[in-house]
Amino acid sequence: MYSITSGKGGVGKTAVVSNLAYALAHQGKRVLILDADLGLANIDVVFGLTPSYNLNHFFSGEIELHDILIEGPLGIKILPAGSGIQNYTRLERQQKIRLLDGLDSMNNHFDYVLIDTEAGISENVTYFNTAAQEILIVTTPEPTAITDAYALMKLLSVQYHEKKFNLLVNQIRTEDDALDVYKKLTMVSNRYLDISIDYLGSIPEDRQMVDSIRKQKVISELLPSSKISQAFNQLASRICAEPPQVSPKGNIQFFWNKLLNIGSRG
């Protein structure tokens, strides 16, 4: 289970989630996307889907989690969130536990669960990041994006004791730009934080990404031979090659959250 997150908006996080899901599915993996941007959801829009139900219906008790699943390309399953509704932008403890229970019950049906968090450092963002087995930070070479990525890692490290992060640098012009971002974040984190950052690679800047969004198809499907699609395939391969997470996160963490009554830390 990967939470895919960013310190600020505009770094292309949702595009990363959708294209990574497509690349993983293309490699034969069973993928579930949880749209955890509960106020400004758009994963369904990216895939050109129109769900009948979303997480708002689940949290209100109208429907079970598995009943809101919709299917995207290559069999990708999506748990869509509602948009323009503030009711669930700050989940209550019981809502969090109910969601974790639902995810836990369907966990064995998927090889990878990708959580598309909202941008920033809200309580929901920290919650979904701490619930996931792996945290993938998406940033760009822009100075403000780098600063906000560090701020998010600092918060998760200092207040929530997260020690391991994965980094993806999006919208780069050259690979040196991406490596420079990684070096900067590693240098400052080594000085001030007790964390490790694994560099998972980069995604090139491509104007055709905007065109794919307009056509409501992921660029990996629209232009499978493009450099950007190849970059997502490489990212998927790196993730598939990662050894299984053995630290007490994922299912075990769900159990301890419920047992120790720490489902919400706010």
Secondary structure as UniProt FT lines:
FT   STRAND          2..5
FT   HELIX           13..26
FT   TURN            27..28
FT   STRAND          31..36
FT   HELIX           43..46
FT   TURN            47..48
FT   HELIX           55..59
FT   TURN            60..61
FT   HELIX           65..68
FT   STRAND          70..71
FT   HELIX           73..75
FT   STRAND          77..79
FT   TURN            87..88
FT   HELIX           93..105
FT   HELIX           107..109
FT   STRAND          112..117
FT   HELIX           123..131
FT   STRAND          134..139
FT   HELIX           143..158
FT   TURN            159..160
FT   STRAND          164..172
FT   HELIX           175..192
FT   STRAND          196..204
FT   HELIX           208..214
FT   TURN            215..216
FT   HELIX           219..222
FT   TURN            224..225
FT   HELIX           227..241
FT   HELIX           251..259
FT   TURN            260..261
//
